[in-house]
Amino acid sequence: VGDCLYTIPHLTPNASYTVRLHFAELYWTQAGKRTFTVTLNGQVVLSNFDILATAGAANKAVVEQFTTQADSTGAITIKFQTVKDNAQINAIEVLAV
């Protein structure tokens, strides 16, 4: 995927939400080959994140979960920024708290 920005609109302004980010390393078979940073509404929640190192194996799913608030317009912004190779995301869930 590489560097990307997702904006989740049409949420209740200033309400709390659970954001679940789903990852699986489907290409690399060694830790340290892909790392990236993830921010939610401008706040770093994952720094130098390595999917394979976190999951413990290639082709194994891992979910990182956070609680955040929608902004005053009712949106949550999720930014993925490459450190090494390309940032990657497999699925995003946004759930009301």
GIHUVEN-V47545 format. One record per residue. PHI is phi in radians with two decimals (999 if undefined). PSI is psi in whole degrees, 0 to 359 (* if undefined). OMEGA is omega in whole degrees, 0 to 359 (999 if undefined). Layout:
# GIHUVEN-V47545
PHI	PSI	OMEGA
PHI	PSI	OMEGA
This chain:
# GIHUVEN-V47545
999	310	184
1.47	195	180
-1.11	133	179
-2.73	163	181
-2.36	128	176
-2.01	132	174
-2.03	121	179
-1.69	108	184
-1.65	181	171
1.13	31	175
-1.70	170	177
-1.30	123	181
-0.96	135	176
1.12	9	179
-1.46	155	179
-1.49	143	179
-2.42	151	171
-1.66	128	177
-1.95	122	178
-1.97	121	180
-1.85	124	183
-1.81	130	181
-2.33	153	168
-2.71	130	178
-1.47	108	185
-1.83	358	182
-1.99	301	183
-1.35	151	178
-2.08	6	177
-2.24	141	176
-1.12	153	176
1.55	356	181
-1.43	332	179
-2.32	121	174
-2.39	149	181
-2.78	168	180
-1.98	143	178
-2.15	133	175
-2.12	143	173
-2.00	120	181
0.85	41	176
1.49	356	180
-1.80	127	179
-1.18	125	178
-1.97	337	175
-2.40	123	181
-2.05	130	183
0.88	44	183
-1.21	131	179
-2.09	107	183
-0.99	310	185
-1.12	317	179
-1.10	322	180
-1.24	316	181
-1.29	331	181
1.58	357	180
-2.94	157	173
-1.24	155	177
1.06	25	179
-2.06	129	182
-1.29	147	173
-2.46	142	180
-2.11	130	174
-1.92	129	186
-2.09	138	181
-2.45	155	172
-1.93	132	180
-2.56	171	178
-1.92	144	170
-1.17	150	179
-1.33	185	184
-1.18	345	177
-1.69	358	180
1.48	35	181
-2.24	151	171
-2.11	131	180
-1.92	129	180
-2.10	122	182
-2.04	134	177
-2.00	124	183
-2.21	123	182
-1.14	135	168
-1.82	311	178
-2.44	136	187
1.08	227	181
-2.17	139	173
-1.05	153	184
-2.57	143	173
-2.46	142	180
-1.83	328	177
-2.84	154	178
-2.28	130	173
-2.05	140	173
-2.23	118	186
-2.14	138	176
-1.15	142	180
-1.48	*	999
